[in-house]
Amino acid sequence: MNHTLSYVLLVIFVMATPIGIGLGMVILGVISPIWEGLLISVTTGTFLYISLSEIIVEEFSVSRHKHIKLLSLIIGILLVSSILFLRQKSD
């Protein structure tokens, strides 16, 4: 693969997130709350599926540093869960 094609693909990859965020902001301002909930549910399900079936399984198949990986996973779950509780407390 030549360097020019690599740079073009890299720019497309880097710009995908900001463009996706912008489109999401525009769409959320236009669609009804039911569709918003549906889209968030699909996105959450996708993240859960990929993390539980691909990433975590692959990481724990290697026995090196299993305890540190498990501790990191538990801390990550607790941090994300605490955001939910902090948000509910502020509302």
TIVO-2410 file (N, C-alpha, C; in nm, 3 decimals):
# residues 91
REC num residu      c1      c2      c3 atome chaine
REC   1      M   0.086  -0.118   0.000     N      A
REC   1      M   0.000   0.000   0.000    CA      A
REC   1      M   0.090   0.124   0.000     C      A
REC   2      N   0.062   0.218  -0.088     N      A
REC   2      N   0.147   0.336  -0.094    CA      A
REC   2      N   0.112   0.433   0.019     C      A
REC   3      H   0.201   0.527   0.043     N      A
REC   3      H   0.185   0.620   0.156    CA      A
REC   3      H   0.068   0.716   0.137     C      A
REC   4      T   0.041   0.755   0.015     N      A
REC   4      T  -0.070   0.848  -0.009    CA      A
REC   4      T  -0.203   0.786   0.029     C      A
REC   5      L  -0.225   0.663  -0.011     N      A
REC   5      L  -0.348   0.594   0.025    CA      A
REC   5      L  -0.358   0.575   0.176     C      A
REC   6      S  -0.247   0.546   0.240     N      A
REC   6      S  -0.247   0.532   0.386    CA      A
REC   6      S  -0.288   0.661   0.453     C      A
REC   7      Y  -0.236   0.774   0.407     N      A
REC   7      Y  -0.271   0.903   0.465    CA      A
REC   7      Y  -0.418   0.938   0.441     C      A
REC   8      V  -0.468   0.909   0.323     N      A
REC   8      V  -0.609   0.936   0.293    CA      A
REC   8      V  -0.699   0.853   0.384     C      A
REC   9      L  -0.668   0.725   0.400     N      A
REC   9      L  -0.747   0.639   0.488    CA      A
REC   9      L  -0.737   0.684   0.633     C      A
REC  10      L  -0.619   0.730   0.674     N      A
REC  10      L  -0.602   0.780   0.810    CA      A
REC  10      L  -0.685   0.905   0.834     C      A
REC  11      V  -0.688   0.997   0.739     N      A
REC  11      V  -0.769   1.119   0.753    CA      A
REC  11      V  -0.918   1.083   0.759     C      A
REC  12      I  -0.962   0.991   0.677     N      A
REC  12      I  -1.102   0.949   0.680    CA      A
REC  12      I  -1.135   0.889   0.817     C      A
REC  13      F  -1.048   0.804   0.869     N      A
REC  13      F  -1.069   0.742   0.999    CA      A
REC  13      F  -1.074   0.847   1.110     C      A
REC  14      V  -0.982   0.942   1.107     N      A
REC  14      V  -0.976   1.044   1.211    CA      A
REC  14      V  -1.098   1.136   1.205     C      A
REC  15      M  -1.148   1.166   1.087     N      A
REC  15      M  -1.261   1.257   1.074    CA      A
REC  15      M  -1.396   1.189   1.100     C      A
REC  16      A  -1.399   1.056   1.107     N      A
REC  16      A  -1.525   0.985   1.126    CA      A
REC  16      A  -1.590   1.020   1.260     C      A
REC  17      T  -1.512   1.030   1.366     N      A
REC  17      T  -1.569   1.058   1.498    CA      A
REC  17      T  -1.628   1.199   1.506     C      A
REC  18      P  -1.556   1.305   1.469     N      A
REC  18      P  -1.618   1.438   1.476    CA      A
REC  18      P  -1.741   1.453   1.386     C      A
REC  19      I  -1.735   1.392   1.268     N      A
REC  19      I  -1.851   1.398   1.179    CA      A
REC  19      I  -1.968   1.322   1.240     C      A
REC  20      G  -1.941   1.205   1.298     N      A
REC  20      G  -2.046   1.128   1.364    CA      A
REC  20      G  -2.107   1.202   1.481     C      A
REC  21      I  -2.026   1.271   1.559     N      A
REC  21      I  -2.077   1.349   1.672    CA      A
REC  21      I  -2.166   1.462   1.621     C      A
REC  22      G  -2.121   1.530   1.518     N      A
REC  22      G  -2.201   1.639   1.461    CA      A
REC  22      G  -2.334   1.590   1.407     C      A
REC  23      L  -2.331   1.480   1.334     N      A
REC  23      L  -2.456   1.424   1.282    CA      A
REC  23      L  -2.548   1.381   1.396     C      A
REC  24      G  -2.490   1.322   1.499     N      A
REC  24      G  -2.570   1.281   1.614    CA      A
REC  24      G  -2.637   1.399   1.682     C      A
REC  25      M  -2.566   1.509   1.695     N      A
REC  25      M  -2.624   1.629   1.757    CA      A
REC  25      M  -2.738   1.683   1.672     C      A
REC  26      V  -2.721   1.682   1.541     N      A
REC  26      V  -2.827   1.730   1.453    CA      A
REC  26      V  -2.948   1.638   1.459     C      A
REC  27      I  -2.924   1.508   1.453     N      A
REC  27      I  -3.035   1.412   1.454    CA      A
REC  27      I  -3.110   1.417   1.586     C      A
REC  28      L  -3.040   1.427   1.699     N      A
REC  28      L  -3.107   1.429   1.828    CA      A
REC  28      L  -3.194   1.553   1.845     C      A
REC  29      G  -3.162   1.659   1.777     N      A
REC  29      G  -3.245   1.779   1.784    CA      A
REC  29      G  -3.371   1.767   1.701     C      A
REC  30      V  -3.377   1.671   1.611     N      A
REC  30      V  -3.488   1.658   1.517    CA      A
REC  30      V  -3.581   1.542   1.552     C      A
REC  31      I  -3.526   1.431   1.601     N      A
REC  31      I  -3.608   1.312   1.620    CA      A
REC  31      I  -3.682   1.313   1.753     C      A
REC  32      S  -3.783   1.229   1.763     N      A
REC  32      S  -3.864   1.220   1.884    CA      A
REC  32      S  -3.788   1.142   1.992     C      A
REC  33      P  -3.829   1.157   2.117     N      A
REC  33      P  -3.761   1.083   2.226    CA      A
REC  33      P  -3.767   0.931   2.211     C      A
REC  34      I  -3.871   0.880   2.147     N      A
REC  34      I  -3.880   0.734   2.127    CA      A
REC  34      I  -3.767   0.687   2.035     C      A
REC  35      W  -3.745   0.757   1.926     N      A
REC  35      W  -3.637   0.720   1.834    CA      A
REC  35      W  -3.502   0.740   1.899     C      A
REC  36      E  -3.489   0.845   1.979     N      A
REC  36      E  -3.363   0.869   2.050    CA      A
REC  36      E  -3.332   0.751   2.142     C      A
REC  37      G  -3.432   0.705   2.218     N      A
REC  37      G  -3.412   0.590   2.306    CA      A
REC  37      G  -3.378   0.464   2.230     C      A
REC  38      L  -3.442   0.445   2.114     N      A
REC  38      L  -3.414   0.329   2.032    CA      A
REC  38      L  -3.270   0.331   1.980     C      A
REC  39      L  -3.225   0.446   1.932     N      A
REC  39      L  -3.088   0.456   1.881    CA      A
REC  39      L  -2.985   0.436   1.991     C      A
REC  40      I  -3.011   0.491   2.109     N      A
REC  40      I  -2.919   0.473   2.221    CA      A
REC  40      I  -2.916   0.326   2.264     C      A
REC  41      S  -3.032   0.260   2.261     N      A
REC  41      S  -3.038   0.118   2.296    CA      A
REC  41      S  -2.957   0.033   2.199     C      A
REC  42      V  -2.969   0.060   2.072     N      A
REC  42      V  -2.893  -0.016   1.971    CA      A
REC  42      V  -2.744   0.008   1.989     C      A
REC  43      T  -2.706   0.132   2.013     N      A
REC  43      T  -2.565   0.164   2.033    CA      A
REC  43      T  -2.510   0.095   2.156     C      A
REC  44      T  -2.584   0.100   2.266     N      A
REC  44      T  -2.541   0.035   2.389    CA      A
REC  44      T  -2.529  -0.116   2.371     C      A
REC  45      G  -2.627  -0.175   2.305     N      A
REC  45      G  -2.621  -0.318   2.279    CA      A
REC  45      G  -2.501  -0.357   2.195     C      A
REC  46      T  -2.467  -0.275   2.098     N      A
REC  46      T  -2.350  -0.302   2.014    CA      A
REC  46      T  -2.223  -0.298   2.096     C      A
REC  47      F  -2.208  -0.195   2.180     N      A
REC  47      F  -2.089  -0.185   2.265    CA      A
REC  47      F  -2.080  -0.303   2.361     C      A
REC  48      L  -2.192  -0.341   2.422     N      A
REC  48      L  -2.191  -0.455   2.514    CA      A
REC  48      L  -2.155  -0.584   2.443     C      A
REC  49      Y  -2.214  -0.608   2.328     N      A
REC  49      Y  -2.187  -0.730   2.253    CA      A
REC  49      Y  -2.039  -0.740   2.217     C      A
REC  50      I  -1.984  -0.634   2.162     N      A
REC  50      I  -1.843  -0.637   2.120    CA      A
REC  50      I  -1.752  -0.654   2.241     C      A
REC  51      S  -1.780  -0.581   2.348     N      A
REC  51      S  -1.691  -0.591   2.464    CA      A
REC  51      S  -1.700  -0.727   2.531     C      A
REC  52      L  -1.822  -0.783   2.544     N      A
REC  52      L  -1.837  -0.911   2.613    CA      A
REC  52      L  -1.797  -1.031   2.528     C      A
REC  53      S  -1.819  -1.025   2.398     N      A
REC  53      S  -1.791  -1.142   2.315    CA      A
REC  53      S  -1.653  -1.139   2.250     C      A
REC  54      E  -1.594  -1.023   2.236     N      A
REC  54      E  -1.466  -1.015   2.167    CA      A
REC  54      E  -1.352  -0.971   2.259     C      A
REC  55      I  -1.365  -0.855   2.318     N      A
REC  55      I  -1.252  -0.795   2.388    CA      A
REC  55      I  -1.222  -0.866   2.520     C      A
REC  56      I  -1.323  -0.880   2.606     N      A
REC  56      I  -1.299  -0.939   2.738    CA      A
REC  56      I  -1.257  -1.085   2.725     C      A
REC  57      V  -1.322  -1.160   2.638     N      A
REC  57      V  -1.287  -1.301   2.619    CA      A
REC  57      V  -1.142  -1.315   2.574     C      A
REC  58      E  -1.102  -1.233   2.480     N      A
REC  58      E  -0.965  -1.241   2.429    CA      A
REC  58      E  -0.864  -1.201   2.536     C      A
REC  59      E  -0.894  -1.097   2.612     N      A
REC  59      E  -0.801  -1.052   2.716    CA      A
REC  59      E  -0.784  -1.156   2.826     C      A
REC  60      F  -0.893  -1.220   2.867     N      A
REC  60      F  -0.883  -1.317   2.976    CA      A
REC  60      F  -0.838  -1.454   2.929     C      A
REC  61      S  -0.822  -1.476   2.799     N      A
REC  61      S  -0.768  -1.603   2.752    CA      A
REC  61      S  -0.618  -1.611   2.775     C      A
REC  62      V  -0.554  -1.497   2.789     N      A
REC  62      V  -0.411  -1.492   2.821    CA      A
REC  62      V  -0.400  -1.487   2.973     C      A
REC  63      S  -0.328  -1.582   3.033     N      A
REC  63      S  -0.327  -1.593   3.178    CA      A
REC  63      S  -0.235  -1.491   3.247     C      A
REC  64      R  -0.160  -1.417   3.172     N      A
REC  64      R  -0.069  -1.319   3.233    CA      A
REC  64      R  -0.147  -1.199   3.286     C      A
REC  65      H  -0.124  -1.162   3.410     N      A
REC  65      H  -0.184  -1.047   3.477    CA      A
REC  65      H  -0.337  -1.055   3.484     C      A
REC  66      K  -0.392  -1.176   3.503     N      A
REC  66      K  -0.537  -1.191   3.508    CA      A
REC  66      K  -0.599  -1.113   3.623     C      A
REC  67      H  -0.531  -1.109   3.738     N      A
REC  67      H  -0.587  -1.039   3.853    CA      A
REC  67      H  -0.593  -0.888   3.830     C      A
REC  68      I  -0.492  -0.834   3.767     N      A
REC  68      I  -0.491  -0.691   3.736    CA      A
REC  68      I  -0.600  -0.659   3.633     C      A
REC  69      K  -0.618  -0.747   3.535     N      A
REC  69      K  -0.722  -0.726   3.435    CA      A
REC  69      K  -0.861  -0.730   3.498     C      A
REC  70      L  -0.883  -0.827   3.589     N      A
REC  70      L  -1.012  -0.837   3.657    CA      A
REC  70      L  -1.037  -0.714   3.744     C      A
REC  71      L  -0.935  -0.670   3.816     N      A
REC  71      L  -0.950  -0.550   3.899    CA      A
REC  71      L  -0.980  -0.427   3.813     C      A
REC  72      S  -0.913  -0.415   3.700     N      A
REC  72      S  -0.938  -0.302   3.609    CA      A
REC  72      S  -1.079  -0.307   3.554     C      A
REC  73      L  -1.127  -0.426   3.521     N      A
REC  73      L  -1.263  -0.440   3.470    CA      A
REC  73      L  -1.365  -0.399   3.576     C      A
REC  74      I  -1.345  -0.443   3.699     N      A
REC  74      I  -1.438  -0.408   3.808    CA      A
REC  74      I  -1.435  -0.258   3.836     C      A
REC  75      I  -1.317  -0.199   3.838     N      A
REC  75      I  -1.307  -0.054   3.860    CA      A
REC  75      I  -1.376   0.022   3.747     C      A
REC  76      G  -1.358  -0.022   3.624     N      A
REC  76      G  -1.424   0.044   3.510    CA      A
REC  76      G  -1.575   0.036   3.520     C      A
REC  77      I  -1.628  -0.080   3.557     N      A
REC  77      I  -1.773  -0.096   3.573    CA      A
REC  77      I  -1.823  -0.005   3.684     C      A
REC  78      L  -1.750   0.001   3.795     N      A
REC  78      L  -1.792   0.087   3.908    CA      A
REC  78      L  -1.788   0.235   3.869     C      A
REC  79      L  -1.688   0.276   3.794     N      A
REC  79      L  -1.680   0.417   3.752    CA      A
REC  79      L  -1.795   0.455   3.660     C      A
REC  80      V  -1.825   0.370   3.563     N      A
REC  80      V  -1.935   0.398   3.472    CA      A
REC  80      V  -2.068   0.398   3.547     C      A
REC  81      S  -2.085   0.304   3.639     N      A
REC  81      S  -2.207   0.298   3.718    CA      A
REC  81      S  -2.221   0.421   3.808     C      A
REC  82      S  -2.110   0.470   3.861     N      A
REC  82      S  -2.117   0.588   3.948    CA      A
REC  82      S  -2.162   0.711   3.870     C      A
REC  83      I  -2.129   0.718   3.743     N      A
REC  83      I  -2.175   0.830   3.661    CA      A
REC  83      I  -2.327   0.833   3.656     C      A
REC  84      L  -2.388   0.715   3.643     N      A
REC  84      L  -2.534   0.706   3.641    CA      A
REC  84      L  -2.592   0.757   3.772     C      A
REC  85      F  -2.535   0.715   3.885     N      A
REC  85      F  -2.587   0.759   4.014    CA      A
REC  85      F  -2.565   0.907   4.037     C      A
REC  86      L  -2.451   0.960   3.994     N      A
REC  86      L  -2.427   1.104   4.008    CA      A
REC  86      L  -2.522   1.184   3.923     C      A
REC  87      R  -2.553   1.135   3.805     N      A
REC  87      R  -2.647   1.204   3.717    CA      A
REC  87      R  -2.787   1.206   3.777     C      A
REC  88      Q  -2.829   1.092   3.835     N      A
REC  88      Q  -2.962   1.087   3.897    CA      A
REC  88      Q  -2.969   1.177   4.018     C      A
REC  89      K  -2.861   1.189   4.093     N      A
REC  89      K  -2.858   1.274   4.212    CA      A
REC  89      K  -2.866   1.422   4.174     C      A
REC  90      S  -2.805   1.460   4.061     N      A
REC  90      S  -2.806   1.600   4.019    CA      A
REC  90      S  -2.938   1.643   3.956     C      A
REC  91      D  -3.017   1.547   3.907     N      A
REC  91      D  -3.146   1.581   3.844    CA      A
REC  91      D  -3.248   1.609   3.945     C      A
***
